[in-house]
Amino acid sequence: MSRLDTQPTPAAATGLVCERMSARYGSLTVCNGISFSIAPGELLALIGPNGAGKTSLVGALNGTVNGSGEVTLDGRRIDALPSWRRVGIGLTTVPDGRGLFPSLTVSDNLRLGALLTEKSRRDEALTGALDLFPFLKARWGDAAGALSGGQQQMLAIAKCLASSPRVLMLDEPTQGLAPIIVDELAEVLRTLCKRGLPILLVEQNHHLVETVADRFIVLVGGKVVLEGGQADLADRDRIANLYLQRSAAAIH
């Protein structure tokens, strides 16, 4: 593995800490030995070519994919917990595909997310989510499936925020979105970081990663091959060459 920056990965007492994580499907291991931490208010981008194991790693973290290793959330080991328990204590994912109920209204989707919030704080959580996405108020009674692709992505994030997450993981949130919507998403992510929320962003859009990431990890062939800080993301040629070289090596 190469490291571009000279700063050590922070060992967060709070936030998300993952050590020696693997993900597998039956006997096939698709990523192995992945370690990182995300401190409160920090955004870590997980980048790499298609098939690198990024989505599988997210699944191993949230318990929807078989995996091994240690996952600690705010100092508490959670890797032995089933996926629904991990969600219940605040490890929240906006999946590729958004995870909405398209036939239900915007209101119903948000209230389903809020069920994971303590009852006395649900209205507060909903208000906080709507403050970030005010257009949802005007679409309150509309079916989620009637929204545009960009609006659905924002609703998916708002639904997760209504659950009062302690860590937010997003898997390819810009897929199929117009550049103006990507810019709006970047502003939302910056706001969430300012509020202290740790974020893991799986993303192919290098512009978004450059805009919002504090640190990044390049995953190729199921292994971390490079990591660095925000300033290092400007070296696009080196990162792109690494994709190609490592992918070619994996093929041969």
C-alpha positions in Angstrom: 0.0 0.0 0.0 1.2 3.5 -0.8 0.5 6.6 1.3 0.6 10.0 -0.3 0.4 12.1 2.9 2.5 11.9 6.0 -0.3 12.3 8.5 -1.3 9.2 10.4 -4.9 8.0 10.2 -6.6 9.4 13.4 -7.4 6.8 16.0 -10.9 8.1 16.9 -12.3 7.3 20.4 -15.6 8.3 18.9 -16.8 7.9 15.4 -16.3 4.7 13.3 -13.2 2.5 13.6 -12.8 -0.6 11.4 -9.9 -3.0 11.8 -8.9 -5.9 9.4 -12.3 -5.9 7.7 -13.1 -8.5 5.1 -16.2 -9.2 3.0 -17.1 -12.5 1.3 -19.8 -14.3 -0.6 -19.7 -17.9 0.3 -16.1 -19.0 -0.2 -15.2 -15.9 -2.3 -13.5 -13.2 -0.4 -13.9 -9.9 -2.3 -12.0 -7.6 0.1 -9.6 -8.3 2.9 -7.6 -6.6 5.6 -9.2 -3.1 5.4 -8.6 -0.8 8.3 -9.6 2.8 8.8 -11.3 5.3 11.1 -13.6 8.2 10.7 -13.7 10.9 13.4 -16.8 13.0 14.1 -17.1 15.7 11.4 -14.8 13.9 9.0 -15.6 12.6 5.5 -13.6 9.7 4.3 -14.0 8.8 0.6 -13.7 5.2 -0.6 -12.8 5.2 -4.3 -11.6 2.7 -6.8 -12.6 1.0 -10.1 -15.8 -1.0 -10.5 -15.5 -4.4 -8.9 -12.9 -3.2 -6.4 -15.1 -4.4 -3.4 -16.3 -0.9 -2.2 -20.0 -1.8 -2.0 -19.2 -5.2 -0.5 -17.1 -3.5 2.2 -20.0 -1.2 3.1 -22.2 -4.3 3.3 -19.8 -6.0 5.7 -19.8 -2.9 7.9 -23.5 -2.7 8.1 -24.0 -6.4 8.4 -25.8 -7.1 5.1 -22.8 -9.0 3.6 -20.8 -11.7 5.4 -17.6 -10.3 6.8 -15.1 -10.5 9.6 -13.0 -8.0 11.5 -13.7 -5.4 14.2 -16.2 -2.6 13.8 -16.4 -0.1 16.7 -18.9 2.7 16.8 -18.3 5.4 19.4 -16.2 3.0 21.4 -18.6 0.1 21.2 -17.9 -3.1 19.3 -20.8 -3.8 16.9 -19.4 -6.4 14.5 -21.2 -9.3 16.2 -24.6 -7.5 16.0 -27.1 -8.3 13.2 -27.7 -5.7 10.6 -30.9 -4.4 12.1 -29.2 -3.8 15.5 -26.4 -1.9 13.8 -28.9 0.4 12.1 -30.7 0.8 15.4 -27.6 2.2 17.1 -26.9 4.6 14.4 -24.8 3.0 11.6 -26.9 4.2 8.7 -26.5 3.6 4.9 -27.9 5.3 1.9 -27.6 2.3 -0.5 -27.0 2.3 -4.2 -30.5 2.4 -5.5 -31.6 4.7 -2.6 -33.7 2.3 -0.6 -36.9 4.2 -0.8 -40.5 2.9 -1.0 -41.6 4.5 -4.3 -45.3 3.9 -3.8 -45.3 5.5 -0.4 -45.4 9.3 0.1 -42.5 11.5 1.0 -44.1 11.9 4.4 -44.4 8.1 4.9 -40.8 7.5 3.8 -39.4 10.1 6.2 -41.6 8.8 9.1 -40.4 5.3 8.5 -36.8 6.6 8.9 -37.8 8.5 12.0 -39.0 5.2 13.7 -35.4 4.6 14.6 -35.2 7.8 16.6 -36.4 8.0 20.2 -40.1 8.8 20.2 -39.7 12.1 22.1 -37.2 13.3 19.5 -38.8 12.2 16.2 -40.4 15.5 15.4 -37.0 17.2 16.0 -35.3 14.7 13.7 -37.8 15.2 11.0 -37.6 19.0 11.2 -33.8 18.8 11.0 -34.0 16.6 7.9 -36.5 19.0 6.2 -34.4 22.0 7.0 -31.7 20.5 4.8 -34.1 19.7 2.0 -36.9 22.3 2.2 -38.3 21.3 -1.2 -39.6 18.1 0.4 -42.2 20.1 2.3 -43.9 21.0 -1.0 -43.8 17.3 -2.0 -45.0 16.0 1.4 -48.0 14.1 0.1 -46.5 13.0 -3.3 -45.3 9.4 -3.9 -41.6 9.1 -3.6 -41.5 7.5 -7.1 -42.9 10.7 -8.6 -39.9 12.7 -7.6 -37.0 13.3 -10.0 -33.8 11.2 -9.6 -32.0 14.0 -7.8 -35.0 14.6 -5.5 -35.2 10.9 -4.7 -31.6 10.9 -3.8 -32.1 13.8 -1.4 -35.2 12.1 0.0 -33.1 9.0 0.7 -30.5 11.0 2.6 -33.3 12.9 4.5 -34.8 9.5 5.4 -31.6 8.4 6.9 -31.1 11.6 8.7 -34.5 11.3 10.3 -33.2 8.2 12.0 -30.6 10.3 13.9 -27.5 8.5 12.6 -24.2 8.4 14.4 -22.4 7.5 11.2 -23.7 8.0 7.6 -22.5 5.8 4.7 -23.4 6.7 1.2 -22.9 4.3 -1.7 -22.5 6.0 -5.1 -25.0 8.8 -4.4 -24.3 10.8 -7.6 -25.0 8.0 -10.0 -27.2 9.4 -12.8 -27.4 12.9 -11.2 -27.0 16.2 -13.1 -24.0 18.3 -12.1 -26.1 20.9 -10.5 -27.6 18.3 -8.2 -24.1 16.9 -7.4 -23.2 20.5 -6.3 -26.2 20.6 -4.0 -25.3 17.2 -2.6 -21.8 18.5 -1.9 -23.2 21.4 0.1 -25.4 19.0 2.2 -22.4 16.8 3.0 -20.3 19.8 4.0 -23.2 20.9 6.3 -23.4 17.5 7.9 -19.7 17.4 8.6 -19.9 20.8 10.2 -22.5 19.3 12.5 -20.1 16.6 13.5 -21.5 13.6 11.6 -18.8 11.1 10.5 -19.4 10.2 6.8 -18.1 7.3 4.6 -18.6 8.2 0.9 -18.3 5.5 -1.8 -18.0 7.5 -5.0 -16.8 7.5 -8.6 -17.3 11.2 -9.1 -13.8 12.6 -8.6 -15.1 16.2 -8.6 -17.4 15.5 -5.6 -14.6 13.7 -3.8 -12.2 16.5 -4.3 -14.8 19.0 -3.0 -15.9 17.3 0.2 -13.4 14.6 1.3 -11.0 15.1 4.2 -9.2 11.9 3.4 -9.5 9.1 0.8 -8.8 5.4 0.4 -8.3 3.8 -3.0 -9.5 0.2 -3.0 -8.4 -2.1 -5.9 -8.8 -5.8 -6.0 -10.2 -5.9 -2.5 -7.2 -4.2 -0.9 -6.2 -0.7 0.1 -3.5 0.3 -2.3 -3.3 4.1 -1.6 -4.6 6.6 0.9 -4.1 10.3 1.4 -5.5 13.6 2.3 -7.6 16.2 0.4 -4.6 17.9 -1.2 -3.4 14.6 -2.7 -6.7 14.2 -4.6 -5.4 16.8 -7.1 -2.9 14.2 -8.4 -5.6 12.6 -10.6 -3.0 11.1 -13.0 -1.3 9.1 -10.3 -4.6 7.8 -9.0 -5.9 7.0 -12.4 -2.7 5.1 -13.3 -2.9 3.2 -10.1 -6.5 2.1 -11.0 -5.2 0.9 -14.4 -2.0 -0.7 -13.2 -3.6 -2.6 -10.3 -6.6 -3.6 -12.4 -4.3 -5.0 -15.1 -2.2 -6.9 -12.6 -5.4 -8.4 -11.2 -6.5 -9.6 -14.7 -3.1 -11.2 -15.4 
